[in-house]
Amino acid sequence: MIEPGTVWLVGAGPGDPELLTRKAERLIREAGVIFYDALVGGEVLDLATPGTRLVHVGKRSGRHSKDQKTIDRLIVEAALAGERVVRLKGGDPSIFGRATEELEACRAAGVPVRICPGVTAASAAAAGIGASLTLRGLARKLTFVTAHARAGEELSLDWDRLADPEATLAVYMGKAAAPMVSARLIEAGLTGDTPVALVENASLPNERHFHTRLDLLPLAARTALGDGPALILIGQAVSGGSIPAREGAAVSTEMASDS
Ligand code: SAH
């Protein structure tokens, strides 16, 4: 049982409630109050015990709600009031989830805080396209990068290091920056025909995915994606030709094998 006055940062996974860990499910059931993000699915929240206070603190680009400092304060106050606090975050809390701010706020207030990991969007996206993120001999490195930029601002990323033909890039929050990602990676040496997969709403019933190439990424991101969360996978490991490996669907035998 969660100790009263404790905070758990819990990974809610990419959306499909079956991709929650058993520990996350238990913590959600035990919580007295749950502060949850915009990307946490309704079916995940349905697992909370009736009577649990559910507080939406979500942020989606462009649509403002509570700022980070307010969230930090809310979780600390709830814990100091003796509540069993779950801070539920999409995917894994330690990946582009502002977990550090919340950990530090809790520690500064003397509030015990722990992390329950979750399935990150890149893993769900790979599952969606039925591909491996690493590929023996061809993709020995996997880089998680966020391409979130403020409107009108240039992304400050080390493009020369990112443009590694032997790596797979998993780009989070990259929809708006897709044209820049494509242009800078090609300038830095990746070829225009480098395989790209776009996966929107990974693991959810409305999941969609598209295979394209790096030089066509801007067009694909603009025309193919809706307004759901989307992950951009770049590199030889995610080349197309594979049939979506969703439940009940046949898996293509032509997929690149990494075994
Ligand atoms: N902590 C999260 C990431 C938060 S950043 C994790 O580990 O997955 C938010 C970004 O994650 C979104 O902009 C999108 O790029 C990606 N993302 C989250 N859920 C997703 C999903 N179901 N499908 C595709 N991308 C997703």
Residues whose N, C-alpha, C, O or C-beta is under 5 A from the ligand:
A	BS01	SAH	P14 G15 G90 G91 D92 P93 I95 F96 G97 V119 T120 A121 V171 Y172 M173 G174 V199 E200 N201 A202 P229 A230 L231
